[in-house]
Amino acid sequence: MSLTFFYSPMSTADITNLVFCELEVPHETIIVDLKKGGSQTPEFLKINPNGKVPVLVHDGVAIWESTAITMYLGETFGVAKGLYPAPGPQRGQAMAWITWANVTLAEAVNRFTRNTMEWVPAEERNPKAGEAGLRATHACLQILNDALAAQQFLVGSYTLADTHVLSLTDWLRHMQIDFTNYPHLNAWHQRCTARPAYKASLAAMGAGA
């Protein structure tokens, strides 16, 4: 089996990095230097024409997008390890949360960041749109908080759905989003970050920086 992971720290590839740390599946990691245009070379664009990480190449077949990679790794390696549901309604729930994180939550966050952050030219920012994006982000966090009020993890026991969503909420914490009003979400965060895989992922991020 040939399994290659194209990775850059402090990007959405951190999601896949944490997934690999949970699964403990042997693979090769190739660091892509985004600042030096490593994702825009002709060689890389043959693998992913979008010019982005993460990318997974399994036995010569390239798989893009962190959502697809999480679900693929879950289906391929996670079921036997108890980290991804077998086919059935619980798998559907896991897929829903993974997709929700990158579609609904990330869209709200993107509206907030693109209209408030200094890396976007001032003339392209819309403060009211930024405020709406922040409200929508908090609405998403409330959905998560409510979902975790009666259970410890998103799909009963810990799965890669928790891994995936955790990585995106970590991003929000790094951005100084206020989590004060989400006690169930904060308790879930503590449970998830206490896992050995989480500590291993942080070490891998430091090694790749």
SULHUGI-V807728 format. One record per residue. N is the residue number from 0. RES is the residue in one letter. PHI is phi in whole degrees, 0 to 359 (999 if undefined). OMEGA is omega in whole degrees, 0 to 359 (none if undefined). Layout:
# SULHUGI-V807728
n;res;phi;omega
N;RES;PHI;OMEGA
N;RES;PHI;OMEGA
This chain:
# SULHUGI-V807728
n;res;phi;omega
0;M;999;176
1;S;247;183
2;L;225;183
3;T;237;183
4;F;244;176
5;F;268;196
6;Y;227;169
7;S;221;179
8;P;299;179
9;M;61;175
10;S;218;178
11;T;295;175
12;A;295;175
13;D;299;177
14;I;299;181
15;T;295;176
16;N;302;179
17;L;293;177
18;V;300;179
19;F;296;179
20;C;296;177
21;E;290;186
22;L;282;183
23;E;53;177
24;V;264;179
25;P;301;180
26;H;199;174
27;E;262;176
28;T;250;176
29;I;246;180
30;I;281;178
31;V;253;180
32;D;275;183
33;L;294;182
34;K;294;179
35;K;259;176
36;G;76;183
37;G;297;179
38;S;270;182
39;Q;247;179
40;T;286;178
41;P;304;181
42;E;295;181
43;F;290;182
44;L;295;173
45;K;290;179
46;I;278;178
47;N;224;182
48;P;296;176
49;N;285;179
50;G;67;183
51;K;224;169
52;V;250;4
53;P;279;169
54;V;224;175
55;L;244;174
56;V;242;182
57;H;247;181
58;D;49;175
59;G;86;181
60;V;255;182
61;A;273;177
62;I;234;179
63;W;255;174
64;E;73;185
65;S;299;179
66;T;297;181
67;A;297;182
68;I;294;179
69;T;301;182
70;M;292;179
71;Y;295;179
72;L;297;178
73;G;298;181
74;E;295;187
75;T;279;186
76;F;236;190
77;G;278;184
78;V;297;181
79;A;296;181
80;K;267;180
81;G;73;183
82;L;251;178
83;Y;208;183
84;P;294;171
85;A;292;178
86;P;308;182
87;G;147;185
88;P;302;180
89;Q;294;175
90;R;297;177
91;G;301;177
92;Q;297;179
93;A;299;179
94;M;297;180
95;A;297;180
96;W;294;180
97;I;298;180
98;T;292;179
99;W;304;182
100;A;299;184
101;N;272;181
102;V;254;186
103;T;288;181
104;L;295;184
105;A;295;179
106;E;294;178
107;A;296;180
108;V;296;180
109;N;297;177
110;R;298;179
111;F;293;186
112;T;291;184
113;R;293;182
114;N;250;181
115;T;227;188
116;M;270;185
117;E;288;178
118;W;287;174
119;V;260;179
120;P;307;185
121;A;305;183
122;E;290;179
123;E;261;181
124;R;268;176
125;N;231;185
126;P;305;181
127;K;293;176
128;A;294;176
129;G;297;178
130;E;297;179
131;A;295;178
132;G;296;179
133;L;294;177
134;R;298;180
135;A;294;177
136;T;298;179
137;H;294;176
138;A;298;177
139;C;294;179
140;L;297;177
141;Q;293;176
142;I;301;178
143;L;298;181
144;N;302;181
145;D;294;181
146;A;295;183
147;L;263;182
148;A;292;186
149;A;247;180
150;Q;211;185
151;Q;284;182
152;F;224;191
153;L;292;182
154;V;233;181
155;G;81;177
156;S;276;182
157;Y;296;176
158;T;223;177
159;L;293;171
160;A;296;175
161;D;296;179
162;T;305;185
163;H;293;182
164;V;294;179
165;L;303;182
166;S;300;180
167;L;285;177
168;T;290;173
169;D;300;177
170;W;302;179
171;L;293;177
172;R;296;177
173;H;297;179
174;M;276;178
175;Q;69;171
176;I;294;184
177;D;280;180
178;F;256;187
179;T;304;188
180;N;271;184
181;Y;235;186
182;P;297;181
183;H;291;177
184;L;295;179
185;N;292;178
186;A;294;176
187;W;299;179
188;H;302;179
189;Q;295;179
190;R;296;183
191;C;291;184
192;T;283;175
193;A;279;182
194;R;289;179
195;P;304;181
196;A;297;180
197;Y;295;178
198;K;296;178
199;A;294;180
200;S;293;177
201;L;296;179
202;A;295;179
203;A;293;178
204;M;298;180
205;G;295;181
206;A;291;182
207;G;270;185
208;A;287;none
